[in-house]
Amino acid sequence: ATITIPSHPYPTLLNAVTFYTSVFSTNHQSNLTLQTKLTGYKGTMNVQGSTTGQGDWYDISDVETYNNYSDTKYIHVTGYHPYMRVKCVANAGTLDKVLAR
């Protein structure tokens, strides 16, 4: 799946920025691993699901907190969720890439 990260204001310690990746179909997979690449990321991140991809978003994964994290992070999701996206609330740094397998 091609997952894009929309342009958004650069976060600061005083002004957190909430943004979401593009919505992607899970293609009827009940086990999925997301690979995220973060650089200097400070904030939270979690995976959300939807049955329509148009709304009614619900949290799938726990909300993870990062403090100046620069590395690759893997998030494993189980259960049938037709559509997903990643929610980020950032105070610093960037989410550089998200891949789904």
C-alpha positions in Angstrom: 0.0 0.0 0.0 1.2 3.5 -0.8 0.9 5.5 2.4 1.5 9.3 2.2 2.2 11.8 4.8 0.4 15.1 4.2 2.2 18.4 4.4 1.5 20.1 7.7 2.9 22.9 9.9 6.2 22.1 11.5 5.5 21.2 15.2 7.1 23.1 18.1 7.3 22.4 21.8 4.6 25.0 22.4 2.3 24.1 19.4 1.7 20.4 18.9 0.5 19.5 15.4 -2.0 16.7 14.9 -1.9 15.0 11.4 -2.9 11.7 9.8 -1.3 9.6 7.1 -3.4 8.8 4.1 -6.1 6.1 4.5 -5.0 2.7 3.2 -6.9 -0.5 2.6 -5.8 -3.6 4.5 -6.9 -5.8 1.6 -8.7 -8.2 4.0 -5.5 -8.9 6.0 -6.1 -9.7 9.6 -2.3 -9.4 10.5 -0.5 -6.3 9.4 2.9 -4.8 10.3 3.5 -1.0 9.8 7.1 0.2 9.5 7.6 3.8 10.5 10.7 5.9 10.1 11.0 8.8 12.6 13.6 11.6 12.9 13.9 13.5 16.2 10.2 12.7 16.8 8.7 14.0 20.1 5.0 13.2 20.6 2.5 10.4 20.3 1.4 8.0 17.5 -1.2 5.3 17.2 -3.0 3.3 14.5 -6.7 3.9 13.8 -9.2 1.8 11.9 -12.5 2.4 10.1 -15.0 0.1 8.4 -15.7 2.7 5.6 -12.4 4.7 5.3 -14.5 7.8 5.4 -15.1 8.3 9.1 -16.0 6.6 12.4 -12.3 6.2 13.2 -11.4 4.1 16.3 -8.1 3.4 17.9 -6.5 0.0 17.1 -3.1 0.3 18.8 -2.0 1.8 22.1 -0.9 5.4 22.0 2.9 5.3 22.0 4.9 8.2 23.3 8.3 9.2 21.8 10.9 11.6 23.1 13.4 12.7 20.4 13.1 9.3 18.7 15.2 8.7 15.6 14.9 5.2 14.3 12.6 2.7 12.6 9.6 1.5 14.7 7.4 -1.5 13.9 3.7 -1.6 14.9 1.9 -5.0 14.6 -1.8 -4.9 14.2 -4.1 -7.9 14.5 -7.9 -8.1 13.7 -10.0 -7.2 10.7 -10.0 -3.5 10.1 -10.8 -2.7 6.4 -9.1 0.7 6.4 -6.4 2.2 8.6 -4.4 5.4 9.1 -1.7 6.5 11.5 -2.5 9.4 13.9 0.4 11.6 15.0 0.4 14.4 17.6 3.9 15.9 17.3 5.8 18.5 19.2 9.1 18.1 17.3 10.7 16.1 14.6 9.2 14.3 11.6 7.5 11.1 10.5 9.5 10.4 7.4 7.9 7.2 6.0 5.2 4.6 6.7 5.1 1.2 5.0 2.5 -1.6 5.4 3.2 -5.3 5.0 
